[in-house]
Amino acid sequence: MRRRDFLKVAAATTLVEPTGIARAFFHDEHAHAAHTTYASPRQAMQSEPEKIAFVTATYEATGRKEPDFLAIVDVDPKSPTYSQVIDRIVMPFAGDELHHFGWNACSSCHGDPKHHRQYLVIPGLRSTRIHIVDVADPRRPKLHKVIAPEEIIGKTGLTAPHTVHCLPTGEIMVSMLGDKNGNAPGGFLLLNDKFDVTGRWETPGSGMRFNYDFWYQPRHNVMVSSEWGAPNTIKDGFKVPDVAEGRYGRKLNFWDWNDRRIVESIDLGEAGLIPLEVRFHHDPASTHGFVGAALSSSIWHWHQDGKKWKADKVIQVEPVPQKGWPFPVPGLITDLVLSLDDRWLYFSDWLHGDLRRYDVSDPAHPKLAAQVWLGGVLGKKETVKGRPLNGGPQMLQISLDGKRLYVTNSLYSTWDNQFYPDLAKAGSTLLQLDCAADGGLTINPNFCVDFGKESTGPVRAHEIRFPGGDCTSDIWV
C-alpha cells in the first residue's frame, strides 16, 4: 500500500469503527488475538480487552540449568484459569536469558495483505539466539524457527539482541548491544519476512558509542535510539567504577531514517546517565517522546524544535538515604510506558519500589497523578493474594484501552542477584493494576501470577505482550 493510500485509510478509520466484513473480522476472537493491526491508535483503544498475555521467563543465574520459556497467562477475569499460566513454550537450549521480544508485524504494516501479526520474535540476550513462535492460536503457540547465534554473528558481526520492532516493509529490526566479541557499540540486525538474517540496518561508521532501545517515525524521517552498555560491561553485574570510566551511555541518538545514519546526538550528561526505554508519542504526527535515564533516575522529554531535536529533563526522582547503603539509594527508573492516547506516562523505580503515573497532556510539564508501592529496598512491603512482593516493579505493559497496567519485577539476571538476591530463590510475580480515568492507580487484589511455583523451579519473569498488540511495540506511520 502506498503512503498516501494508507493515510486515507487511517483518516477514515480514526473516526468510525469497522463495519460489515471488517467488523466480523475485527471481533472474531482468533483474528483479533493473532492477526489484528490497527489503522490508528484510537481504533486500537476501541478493540476488545486482552484475554491472554505472553511473558518471557528465564532461569539465568538461578542455579537451575533449565531452558527459558514463554509463558501464556490467562488475564480474562471471566475465565476459570484467570491469573494462571495456562501453557509454556519451552526453548530448545538453556542459557538464553529471554528478555525483550516483539512482533513480525504490527500496525506499521496495517493495510498490507502480505504481512499480519502472527509470529513473536524472541531473542536470547545472552545467547544471541532468536526464536520465532507462531501464535496463530494464542492459547497454543508453536515454536516455528530458531535462528542460531552462529548465523547472526557470521552475517552481521553482532551479539546480544535486545529490542524488536517490525518495519512497514514487513522486515524486522533488532537492536544489538555488542559486536562479535561482546564489545560496544553494537548495531541493528535485519530479518526478512521469512526470518532470514539479511544483514545490518545502519550504515558503516554511524557514530554510535553504545546501543539499547529504539523507536522510529518515518513520517518525520527519524529514529531515536538510547544507550546502555556493552555486553561485556553489563553481563557480570553493575560496577560503580564503570560509570566513572565512561562504560555506560548518556546520549540520545537521532537518526536519518532513510539514510540510516546519526544526524544528531544529545548528551544528557550526569543528569541523564544510562538512558534506557524510549517512547515516542503514538500519534504519528507528533515529534514528542520520553526516555527514562535509569542511573540518574530522571525522565527526559524530547521534541523537534525547527530542524533540531531538543531534550529536557522533566521529572527527577531524588535518591533516598538507606541504612546499609554506602550512598543514597537512587530510584533507578528501568521502564516506562505511554498510553495510546499519549496522555498518561507510567514508570517504575526498581530500587525504590514505587510505580508512578503522570498526566503528560502537556509533555513538557508532567503532573504526578498516582504512586503505588510494589516492593523495593525502602521498606514499603506489600502482599498480593498472600504472596509477599519481592524485588521492585520493573517491566510494564498497559492494555490498549488504558485501563489495566501489568508489571513484573526482574531487571537482568546478574543485576537481580546483586540488588534482590531473593528473586533467584522465590521467583518473579506478574501483577495487574487498575488505572482509573481520573488518574488513580490501584493494585488488583485478585491478580498475582506467582512464578515461584513453576514445576521446574522459581523463574524470573520479564517483558509482557498481548496477542492483539500493545503500547510498546505498535507503531503508526
FENFENTA-V242275 format. One line per field, one symbol per residue. ss: DSSP state (2 for helix, 1 for strand, 0 for the rest). burial: # if it has 24 or more other ideal C-beta (glycine too) atoms within 12 Angstrom, else .. A space follows every 10 residues. Layout:
# FENFENTA-V242275
ss->???
burial->???
This chain:
# FENFENTA-V242275
ss->0022222222 2222200002 2222222022 2222200000 2222200000 0111111100 0000001111 1111000000 0001111111 1111000111 1110002220 0000000011 1111000001 1111000000 0111111022 2222220111 1111110000 0111111110 0000001111 1000001111 0000000000 0001111222 0111100010 2222000002 2222000100 1111110000 1111111022 2200111111 0000000011 1110000111 1111100111 1111110001 0000000010 0011111100 0001111110 0001111110 0000001111 1110000000 0011001100 0000011100 0001111000 0022222220 0222220011 1111100000 1111111111 2220000001 1111110000 0000000
burial->.....#..## ..##...#.. .....#..#. ########## ########## ########## ##.#.##### ######.... ..######## #.######## ########## ##..###### ########## #####..##. #.#.###.#. .##.###### ########## #########. .######### #.#.#.#### ##...#.### ########## .######### #.###..#.. .#....#### #######..# ######.#.. ########## ####.##### ########## ####....## #####.#..# ........## ########## ########## ########## ..#..#.### ########.. .#.#..#.## ########## ########## ########## .###.##### #####...#. ####..#### ##.#.#.### ########## #######
